Amino acid sequence: MGTGSPWEYSQVADASVIEYLADQYHQIVYPILLYFHWPSFYTDIVARRYLSDRSFYTLTMAVCATAATRLSGELPPRIASVIKIRNNSSLSGIFYTACINALPVLHTDEVEFNFMRTEALLGMLCLEYNNIRGCHAHLHRYLAMCAEIGFNDESKWPPGLTAIEVEERRRLFWQQYHFDVYLATIFGSSIRQRGQTQCQVLYPAEVYDDSDIGETDVHLRGDDHVSFIRGWNFVTDLYRILEHFVQKAHPQSSQQARRGSLMDKLLSSNTNPDTSNVANILAIAQEMYDSLPVEVREARPLTGQIQQDRYGFQAINATITLTTLKMVLARTEDRSVNQLCTMAGSFLDELLTIPTAYIRSTSTAMIHHLAGVGHILGYVITAPLSQWTFIQVRSALLAMADLISSLETAIKSSSGIALRLRNHVARIDTYMTEAVKNSRRNQVIHSAIPSTDPRLLFAQNDSLSEQETLLQVRHTMLIIYVC
């Protein structure tokens, strides 16, 4: 972070580069990360407000760093001619460093909204960098500012805010709520914000276009103008459901191991979500999805026109988040591994219908989201597996790895998410092979044709018990980390 000394503007790139990257952000990132009222923000970019406003400078650098990670191929000649950096990741890193250096060490003065947005963007950017620790660090700084000003309650917001400023704050609040629950679901962190019990913030208005938000009012058009924010707010609904069930879906902590104690009874009766009606919750979530306008349910081919393409980005986000919810709820309902594999297979089939260009545009962040489904598939397996179920799980995880690998190749990503998933499958294979061999030795069973393929080992000895053949595999599946 920057020092406590007075800030002075330091040029990182020509104004034309900054405007170009802001345009790229609008085309690709903005449909998912709703941090801005775009007309207002871009007006300030063109006016070069970043030259004199420290908080807007850090925000601009964060936007440029994020947009640079989404660029594909060579930079346009008119941009390349005014900047020395040719590698997109290096370009992103330069803006990220400039942003970090300009941020104050501590926000000891009045909290500035643009610093909050900067920390939010940097957290998402660290996901792009495959730096999960950085995601948490920036989220913590954002939440510290939220706590200081009571950001979770609209009644504590500054008086006299314009309609634009109110909508931007609502968008930021719920976008970061998405991120908080996402990190908890995929990476096992704690949920810091409680969307049900600790917030008094309305959802963003479902406007057709940001031009419909003025200084004093918000204009909502008729049903013939579908708002892409409709899909975004639906995803918020899904994350609010996830908030209640994600803790239940993870393995129980050591503090909860003292079953039967008074504390265990107290906590389980007051904090555990009601899982007796999971089927109804799933049905309602599916009904909500089915009732969405077709524009935010089907990802049509990219056109290069933001007015059309923004719907496709929401469609992908809704599909992946809904599948994540189904997997988490299935865990709380103790569904069979066979059912989970079937769900994962259906999800893969659906992904094949999504134009790859969308995934390429959203880059590594979306691949993390995709891999999260594989992560959950591994995480929920907490019981010994039969031979056939093992093969199903193995096939589902490898199919997910193949898909992610193709996407990583398409976007020239070096995140290695698919490789880690394959390495995990290889570790399972090793454990399975050793478990079968050990069980065979214990039963004095010999084979004239030894095999290293655990699937063949199963076939050679169907009489082995599930418990014996899965020695240590349960532990391995619980510590899966593919994201």
N, C-alpha and C positions, 0 to 999 in steps of 0.2 A: 504494500500500500504506500501511498505517497507520504511525504513528511508533513509536519505541521506548519511549514513555512508558507508565506503567501504564494498563491498560484499565479503562474504566468503561462500564457498560451505558448505551446510548442507545436510547430507544424509537423504533421506526420505525412500528409499527402495533399496534393493540389485539390482545390475546391471541386474541380470537375470529377475527380476520383471519388470524393465523398458523396457527391450527388449521384454518381453512377451506382455506387454501392447501396445507397439509400433506395434507389429505384429497384435494385435487385432484391433487397429486403422486402419491399412492398409486394413484388411479384410472387415471391416464394415463401417467405417466413411469416409475413403479416397474416395470411389466412388462418394460421394456427396459433401464433403468439400475439394475442390481441392487447398489446401494451399501449397502443397509440390511437388517437383520433388523427388519422393520417393527414388530412388537409392542413391541420394546425402544425403538426410536426414537420411536414415537408416545407411549409412556408418558412419556418424557422431555419431549416437547413439551407434553403436558397438564400435567406437573409444573412447567413453565416453567424448565427447567434453564438455558435461554439467558440468564436474568437474572443468573446468577453465574458461568457457565462460558464463558470467552472462545472457546475452540475450538468449543464446541457452539453458541455464538451465531453464529459465522461460517457454520457448517454449516447452521443454521436459515435464515439470510438467503439462502444459496445455494439451498436448497430452495424458499423462497418466490419468489425471483426466477425460478427455472425454471418453477415451477407457473404463475406469472402470465402467462408467454408462451403458455401453452396455453389460457387462458380464451377463450371465445367469447361475443360479445354483451356485454350489460351485467352488472355485478356484481350478485349477489343483494341485495335491499333491506336485509337485516339486516347485510350486509357494507358496502354502500355508505354506510349511515348512520353508520358509525364511521370512515370514511376519506374524505379529500377527493379523492383521485385517482380519476378515472373511466376514463382511458385505460389499457388493460392493459399496453402496452409501457412507459408511463411508470411504472406500478406496479412492473414488473419492474426497471426502471432504478434506482428508489429502493432496492430491496432489494439490488441488485448493488453500488451505491455504498456502502451501509452495510456490506456484507460486505468490500469492498476496504479500507475505512477501518479495519476492526477487525483485519485480518490483520497479523501482525508483519512487519516489513521483512525480517528474516532469521530463520530458525529456528535460532538459535544454541544454544538449550537443547535438552532432550530432545525429539525429534520426537513430536508428538501425532498420533494416528491421525485425529482429526477434522479437523485441518488438511489432512491428505493427502486426505481425502474432499472437503473444501471445494475444494481446487485442482482435483480431478478434475471436480467438478460445474461449476465456473466455466469450465473448458475446453470442456465440452459446451455450456454456455450461450452462449459466444462463437460457437459454430457457429450457434446460433439467431439471434444478432445479426448473422450474416454477417461476423464479425470473425475471419478466419482467423489473423491475427497474434496475436490474443488466445488462440486455441486453443493455439498453440505456446507462448506465454509461460506459461500455466498448466500445461501439460503438462511444461514444463521444471522448474518449481518442484516439481511432484509428483515427478518423476524424481530431482531432487536429494535430496529427503527419502528416497526409496527407496534411493538409493545409500548414504546415510549410515547407514541401519539394516540394510542387506542384505535388503531386503524381498522380493527374488527367491528367497529360500531360507527355507523354513519353519523349518529348524533354528535360524535366527537370530532368530526371533520371540521376544518376551518369554515367559519360562516362566510357567506357571500360567494361561494364557488359557482362558476358558470355551469350550464348543463354539460358542456364539453368536459370540464374538469371533473365533474361527478361521474360521468360515464367512463372516463379514463381510469379513475380510481376503482370503480367496480370491476372493470376488466382486469386490472392488475391484481386485485385481491383474489378473484376467483381463478385467474391463471396460475398464481402461485399456490393456491390450494390444490389445483390439479397436480402441480409439480411435487408438492409435499406428499400427497397420498401416493403418487406414482413411485417416488423413491422408496416409500415404506413397502409398497406392494412388490416391487421388483428387487430391491436391494436390502430389504429387511430392517430399515431404519424405523425410528419412532415417528408417529404422526404428531406434528407440532401444533397444527391448526385443527380445530374441531368445527366442521361446517354446520353441524346441527345445534350444538349447545353453546358455542362461544362466539358466534358471529351474528351481527345485525346489519348485513350488507345485501342489497338487492342484486339480482342478476343484471347483467348489461341489457340495455334495451335492444330488441331485435329489429334494428333498422336495416333497410335494404342497402343503404350506402352511408358512409360517414358524413356525406354532405347533408344528410337529413338531421344531423345534430347541430343545433345552433347555440348561440350564447345563452339563450333564455329558455329554449324548449326543444323537444325531440319530436320529430314528425315520423309517424308510423304509417307506411303505405298499406294498400289493400292486399288481400290474399294472392292477387296475381303477381305480386312482387315478393318472392320468397327471400327471406333474410338468411344468409349463410350463418349468422350468429345463432339461428335456431338449432343448427347441428351442434354448435359449440356449447350452448346451454344444456343440450341433451347430454353431452359428455360430462358436464359438471354434475348432472343428476347421477350419472353412473359412478363418478368418483365419491359422491356422498354416500352411496350404497356401499362402495368398497371400504370406505372409512370404518363402517360398522363391522365388517367381516374380515378385514385383512389380518387382524391380530389372531382371530380364531383359526385362520388358515395356516399360520405358521406353527412350527413345533412349540410345545409348551416350554416356557423358560424354567430354569432351576427353581425360581421362587414359587412356581406353581406346582412343584413336584410333591409337596407335602399334602397329598390328597386326604381329605377327611378332617383336616384341621379346621378350627373355627374361622381362621383367616381365609382359607380356601373357599369355605362356604359363603362367607361374606362377599368376597370378590366375585365369585362365579355368579352369584345371584344378582349382583348389581352392575357388573361390567360386561359380562358375556352377552353378545347379541342373541336374540331368539332365533334359533336355527330350525325350529319345528315347522316353519312355513316357507322354507327356502324355495320349494317348487312354485309357490305363488309369487314370490319375489322375482324369480326368473321369468315367470309368465308375464308379469307386469312390465319388467324391463324389456322383454321382447315385444310386447304390445306397444310400448312407448316408441320403440325403434320402428316398428311397422307403420306407426301413425305419422312418422316424419315425412315431409315432402320428398318425393323421389329425387329431387335435386341434391339433397344431402344424404342420400342413401346409396347412390350409384356414382362411382368414379368414372366419368367419361374421359376420353382422351384429352390431353392437354392441348389448349389452343393458343397459348401465349397471351390470352386476354384475361386479365385479373377478374373481371366481372363474371366470367364463366368458370375459370379454373378454381376459384376459391371454394366452390361447392365440392369439387372432387377431393380437396384436401380435408374438408370436414367429413366427407363420406369415409375416407380411410381411417381417420382418427376415431370415428364412431364405431367402425367395424372392429378395430383392434381392441379398443377399450371395452366394448361389449363382450368380446371373447375372453379378455382378461377377467372380467367380472364373473362370467360363467365358470371359469376354471376355479376361481377362488371360492365361489359359492358351492361348487361341486365338492370341494375339499371339506367344507363345514358340514356337508350333508353325508359325508363318508361314502361317496359314490365309488364304484369299483374302478380299478385302474383301466379295465377294458373300456368303460364309458368315457374316461378321461382321454384315452388314446383316440377314441372315435371322435370326440369333440375337437381334438387337435388336428385330426385328419380332415375334418370338415372345414376347419379354419384354413388349413393349407390349400384346400381346393378353392376356397373363396379368394384367397390371396392371388391365386393364379389368374383371376379375372381382372385384377387391378392393373392398369397400365404401369409398367415399370418406371416410366418417366416421373411419376409422382414420388416414388421411393427415391429415385435419383435426386430429385429436387430437394426433398426433405433431408437427405443425407443420413449421417450416422445416427442422429437422434431417433429417427424412425426405426432404424435397424435395431437399436436398443429396445424399442417398444415391441417390435416383432419377437426378438429373442426372449423378451419377458414371458411370453406364453410358454416357450420351452423351459424357461427357468421354473415357472409354476408347475409344469408337468413333472419335472424332476422333484420339486420340493414337496409335492403332495404325497409322494409314495412313501408311506410310513409303515408298511406291512410287508412280510415276505411275499415274493411273487412266484407264480407257477411258471413252468417252462414257457408256455405259450404267451403268458402276459409279459414275461421278460422280452421275448422277441418283439412283441407289439411296441413296448416302450422304446426298445432299441431302434426299431424302424422309424417310429415317430420322431425321435430326437435326431436321427441321421437325416431324415427328410427335411426337418427344420434347418439343420446345418447346411444342407445342399442349397436350400432357398436363400438363406442368409449369405452364403458364399457367393452366389450369383449376383446378389444385390451389392455386396461389397466390391465385387469386380466392376460392376456397372458404374459405381460412383467413385472408383479408385480409392477406396477406403483401406487404411492399414490398421483398423481397430482390432482385427483378429478375433472378433466375436464368434464366427463360425468355427475357427480353429479350436478355441477353448471348448466349444460344445463337443466337437469331435474328440478332443483329448479326454473329455469327461466320459464319453461313451467307451473309449479305449480303456479307461481305468475300471469301468464297470465290467468290461469283458475280462480283464485280468482277474478281478475279484471272483467273477463267476467261474472262470477256468480253475482257479486255485480251490474254490469251494467244492466244486464237483470232484476234483482230484482227491482232495482230503477226505471227502465222504466216501469215495470209492475205496481208498486205502483202508478206511475204518471198517468197511464192510467186506474187506478182502475180495474186492471185485477187480479183475484184471481185464485189460483190453489188448488185443493183438495189434490194433491200429490206433496209436495215440493221436489225438487231435488237439489243436490249440484254438479251434473255433468253438466258443461256448455253446453255440446252437447245436453243433454236432455232438458235443459232449452230452447235452441233454438227451438227444435222440438215442445215444448209445446206452443210456441208463434211465429209463422213465420211472424206475421204481424208487428213486431217491425221493426223500421227503422234501417238501418245500422249505422247511426250516433248515435242513441240512445243506441244501444246495444254494441257499442264499446267505451263507455265513458272511457277515460284514457288508453285504450289499445294501441293507437297509440304512446303515450309517452313511455309506457313500452317497446314496440318493438324497439324504437329508442335507448334505453339505454342498450340494450342487451350486455352482456359481458360473453361469454361462454369460452373464451380461457384464 
